[in-house]
Amino acid sequence: MRSTDTPRPTSRRGQDETQGSLFSRADAPEAAFGSLRLGWVDPAPTTEKKPDLSGSVIGLGSKVRIENLVDGTKKAFTLVGSQNNLTDGELSIFSPLGQALLEAREGEEVEYQVGVDLREVRVLTVSAS
């Protein structure tokens, strides 16, 4: 028998051990999935509108003037990421009113809950800080 006719040892699955296991090779994905190529697929173009950054949408740092729809009182606040400081005109985005105002627009009526009470305000003006 010639050296080229020597039978090759095989693994339990009958795979040629000189090639290594299926997943230890650098080309394992190609070996496992044939010609399938894995990679990034660009998403289809969308027609989504870009966010309005003109100041009419309320966000962190926005200066907001609101009107209470029950008694007509008007108040002005700047939305902040820290605690409420109403004497300085700062309203936390973590407060019930602050949460309700986020992403609202000028002219919108916004409801928010404090305890069991449901309250409603109208956004009069919004400006960037």
C-alpha positions in Angstrom: 0.0 0.0 0.0 1.4 3.4 -0.9 1.4 6.3 1.5 -1.2 8.1 -0.6 -3.5 5.1 -0.3 -3.5 5.2 3.5 -7.1 5.6 4.8 -7.6 8.9 6.7 -9.0 8.7 10.3 -12.5 10.0 10.6 -14.4 11.5 13.5 -17.6 10.1 15.0 -19.7 11.9 12.3 -17.6 10.6 9.5 -16.0 14.0 8.9 -12.4 14.0 7.7 -10.3 15.0 10.8 -7.6 16.6 8.7 -10.1 19.3 7.8 -11.0 20.0 11.5 -14.5 20.3 12.9 -17.1 22.3 11.1 -17.1 25.2 13.5 -13.4 25.4 14.3 -12.5 26.6 10.8 -12.3 30.2 9.9 -14.9 29.7 7.1 -17.4 28.1 9.5 -20.3 30.2 8.4 -19.7 29.4 4.7 -19.3 25.8 5.5 -22.4 25.6 7.6 -24.6 27.7 5.4 -23.2 27.2 1.9 -23.2 30.3 -0.2 -25.4 32.3 2.3 -23.5 35.4 3.2 -24.2 37.1 6.5 -23.9 40.8 6.7 -25.6 44.2 7.2 -28.6 45.0 5.1 -29.3 48.7 4.6 -32.9 49.5 5.7 -35.3 50.7 3.0 -35.6 54.5 2.8 -38.3 55.8 5.1 -40.6 58.8 4.8 -40.6 59.5 8.5 -40.7 63.1 9.4 -37.6 64.5 11.2 -38.3 65.8 14.7 -39.4 69.4 14.9 -36.5 71.2 16.5 -38.0 74.7 16.0 -38.9 75.0 19.7 -42.6 74.2 19.3 -42.2 70.7 20.7 -41.5 70.5 24.5 -38.4 68.8 25.7 -35.7 69.1 28.3 -34.7 72.7 28.7 -37.9 74.1 27.0 -39.5 77.2 28.4 -43.2 76.5 28.6 -46.2 78.7 29.4 -49.4 76.8 30.3 -53.0 77.6 31.3 -55.0 75.6 33.8 -58.2 74.7 32.0 -60.3 74.6 35.2 -59.5 78.0 36.8 -57.7 79.8 33.9 -54.4 80.5 35.9 -51.3 80.8 33.8 -47.8 79.7 34.7 -44.4 79.6 33.1 -41.7 76.9 33.6 -38.4 75.7 32.3 -38.3 71.9 32.1 -35.3 70.6 34.0 -33.8 67.1 34.7 -33.5 67.8 38.4 -36.0 68.3 41.1 -38.9 70.8 40.9 -37.9 74.3 42.0 -41.2 76.2 41.3 -40.0 79.4 43.1 -37.3 79.6 40.4 -39.8 78.5 37.6 -38.2 75.0 37.2 -40.4 72.0 36.5 -38.9 68.5 36.7 -39.4 66.2 33.7 -39.9 63.5 36.3 -43.0 65.2 37.8 -46.5 64.2 36.6 -46.9 67.5 34.8 -43.4 67.4 33.4 -44.0 63.8 32.1 -47.3 64.9 30.5 -45.7 68.0 28.8 -42.8 66.1 27.2 -43.2 66.1 23.4 -46.4 68.1 23.6 -46.8 71.1 21.2 -48.1 74.6 21.4 -51.8 74.7 21.5 -52.2 71.1 22.7 -54.3 70.3 25.8 -52.5 67.9 28.1 -53.9 65.8 30.9 -51.9 64.6 33.9 -52.8 62.9 37.1 -51.9 63.9 40.6 -53.0 61.3 43.2 -56.6 60.6 42.2 -57.2 64.0 40.5 -57.0 64.3 36.8 -55.9 67.8 35.7 -55.8 69.4 32.3 -53.7 72.3 31.0 -53.2 74.0 27.6 -49.8 74.7 26.2 -49.7 78.4 25.3 -46.1 78.9 24.3 -42.9 76.8 23.9 -39.4 78.2 23.3 -36.0 76.6 23.4 -33.8 77.6 26.3 
